[in-house]
Every structure is written in C-alpha cells, then in structure tokens.
Amino acid sequence: MIQTDDQMLLAQQCIGNLRRVLLEARRVHSRQDYARLAEPILLEIQARERKFSNTSAETWSNW
C-alpha cells in the first residue's frame, strides 16, 4: 500500500512510463504483436491505478 506522498508520486510516474512504452510499441509493432505485448502491461497499469485510487480514497477518508 502507498503510505507516503513520495510513494504516490513514484506510482504515478510508473504508470506514465508504462503508458509511454505502450505508445511507442504501437508505432513499431503490428496489431497482433502489439496486442500480445500490451495485454500484460495494460493489466499492470490497471492494477497500479486501482492501488493508487484505493490509497487516495483511504487518505481522504482519514483527513
């Protein structure tokens, strides 16, 4: 669980990095190759965003 502001910023940066990887991959790979490559990355992004959202909700509820 994200417990500090620094951890939250790092999580946001990681999500941004994964999205940049996907954008670059879309430019250089075929649709089929991109789909195979993107699936685990998209699942990782979803998991990190969920973790970020849950942490944000908990932080605000404790304020």
SVG drawing of the C-alpha trace seen along z (x, -y; Angstrom):
<svg xmlns="http://www.w3.org/2000/svg" viewBox="-14 -16 23 28">
<polyline fill="none" stroke="black" stroke-width="0.4" points="0.0,0.0 1.1,-3.5 1.8,-5.3 3.7,-8.5 3.5,-11.3 6.8,-10.2 5.4,-6.7 2.3,-8.1 4.4,-10.2 6.5,-7.2 3.4,-5.2 2.1,-7.9 5.5,-8.1 5.5,-4.3 2.0,-4.4 3.2,-7.2 6.2,-5.2 4.1,-2.1 1.8,-4.2 4.8,-5.7 6.1,-2.2 2.7,-1.3 2.5,-4.3 6.0,-3.6 5.1,0.1 2.0,-0.8 4.2,-2.7 6.6,0.0 4.7,3.3 1.9,4.9 -1.5,5.0 -1.2,8.7 2.2,8.2 1.1,5.1 -2.0,6.9 0.2,9.7 2.7,7.2 0.2,4.7 -2.1,7.1 0.2,7.7 1.2,4.0 -2.4,2.9 -3.2,5.3 -0.3,3.8 -1.5,0.3 -5.0,1.2 -3.6,2.8 -1.4,-0.2 -4.3,-2.6 -6.6,-0.6 -3.9,-0.7 -3.5,-4.4 -7.2,-5.0 -7.7,-2.9 -4.9,-4.7 -6.3,-8.1 -9.7,-7.2 -8.3,-6.0 -6.2,-9.1 -9.1,-11.4 -11.4,-9.4 -8.8,-9.7 -8.5,-13.5"/>
</svg>
